[in-house]
Amino acid sequence: MSTPATFTGSSPDEVTAFLADQRQRLKPFRRVLVAADRTRVLDVNRNEVVFPGVTFGHPLLEAVLRAAGASFDPANFHTPPTGQSTREFGCTARYPWAHDRIL
């Protein structure tokens, strides 16, 4: 496992650009772990991208989940889990084959 890349921006566009850059460096994303102090995006090799301070109720959490390709319910993804300190969201396949060739 390598040293995790850490996000330092403050807008949803910066989240999208940051994760797009990290997607080129890492293997496919598998899960997003949201804790009380940070959010981590893990790839298949357990390499991670860290978003310090982005947690439940933070305005950038939805942008992180969408950019990582996580499966989540928009109605209750900000709800912290009861009895647990971390909530996990699985990531799905991001782009189908030849998606850029369809007009």
C-alpha positions as CSV (number, residue, x, y, z in Angstrom):
1,M,0.0,0.0,0.0
2,S,1.3,3.4,-0.9
3,T,0.9,6.7,0.9
4,P,-2.7,7.9,0.6
5,A,-3.4,11.0,-1.6
6,T,-5.1,13.7,0.5
7,F,-7.7,16.1,-0.9
8,T,-7.2,19.8,0.0
9,G,-9.8,21.5,-2.2
10,S,-13.2,23.0,-1.3
11,S,-15.6,22.6,-4.2
12,P,-17.5,19.7,-5.9
13,D,-15.7,20.5,-9.1
14,E,-12.3,20.0,-7.3
15,V,-13.5,16.7,-5.9
16,T,-14.4,15.5,-9.4
17,A,-11.1,16.6,-10.9
18,F,-9.1,15.1,-7.9
19,L,-10.8,11.7,-8.1
20,A,-10.5,11.6,-11.9
21,D,-6.7,12.2,-11.5
22,Q,-6.5,9.5,-8.8
23,R,-8.5,7.1,-10.9
24,Q,-5.6,7.2,-13.5
25,R,-3.1,6.3,-10.8
26,L,-5.0,3.7,-8.9
27,K,-6.9,0.5,-9.6
28,P,-10.7,0.5,-9.8
29,F,-12.5,1.9,-6.7
30,R,-14.3,-0.6,-4.6
31,R,-15.7,1.2,-1.6
32,V,-16.1,4.5,0.2
33,L,-15.8,4.5,4.0
34,V,-17.3,7.5,5.7
35,A,-16.2,8.0,9.3
36,A,-16.7,10.7,11.9
37,D,-13.6,12.6,10.9
38,R,-12.9,11.7,7.3
39,T,-13.9,9.9,4.2
40,R,-11.7,7.3,2.5
41,V,-12.0,5.9,-1.1
42,L,-10.3,2.5,-1.4
43,D,-9.3,0.7,-4.6
44,V,-9.1,-3.1,-5.2
45,N,-5.5,-3.1,-3.7
46,R,-6.6,-1.2,-0.6
47,N,-4.8,2.0,-1.7
48,E,-6.7,4.9,-0.6
49,V,-7.6,8.5,-1.2
50,V,-8.5,10.6,1.9
51,F,-10.9,13.5,2.3
52,P,-10.2,14.9,5.8
53,G,-13.2,16.7,7.4
54,V,-15.6,15.4,4.8
55,T,-18.1,13.4,6.9
56,F,-21.8,13.0,7.5
57,G,-23.6,16.3,6.8
58,H,-20.7,17.8,4.9
59,P,-21.7,19.4,1.6
60,L,-18.9,17.7,-0.4
61,L,-19.9,14.1,0.7
62,E,-22.4,13.7,-2.2
63,A,-19.7,14.9,-4.7
64,V,-17.2,12.3,-3.3
65,L,-19.8,9.5,-3.5
66,R,-20.8,10.4,-7.1
67,A,-17.3,10.9,-8.4
68,A,-16.2,7.6,-6.8
69,G,-19.1,5.7,-8.4
70,A,-20.6,4.7,-5.1
71,S,-24.1,3.2,-4.7
72,F,-26.1,5.3,-2.3
73,D,-29.6,6.4,-1.5
74,P,-29.8,10.2,-1.9
75,A,-32.5,10.5,0.7
76,N,-30.4,9.1,3.6
77,F,-26.7,9.0,2.8
78,H,-26.0,11.8,5.3
79,T,-27.4,9.7,8.2
80,P,-24.7,8.4,10.5
81,P,-25.0,4.7,11.3
82,T,-26.4,3.7,14.7
83,G,-24.0,1.8,16.9
84,Q,-21.1,2.0,14.4
85,S,-18.5,4.6,13.7
86,T,-18.1,4.0,9.9
87,R,-20.6,3.7,7.1
88,E,-19.5,1.8,3.9
89,F,-20.7,2.4,0.4
90,G,-19.8,0.0,-2.4
91,C,-18.6,1.3,-5.8
92,T,-20.0,0.0,-9.1
93,A,-18.5,-0.2,-12.5
94,R,-18.0,3.5,-13.6
95,Y,-18.1,3.4,-17.4
96,P,-19.2,0.7,-19.8
97,W,-17.0,-0.3,-22.7
98,A,-17.0,2.3,-25.5
99,H,-19.2,4.7,-23.6
100,D,-17.3,7.6,-25.2
101,R,-18.2,6.4,-28.7
102,I,-22.0,6.6,-28.3
103,L,-23.5,9.7,-29.8
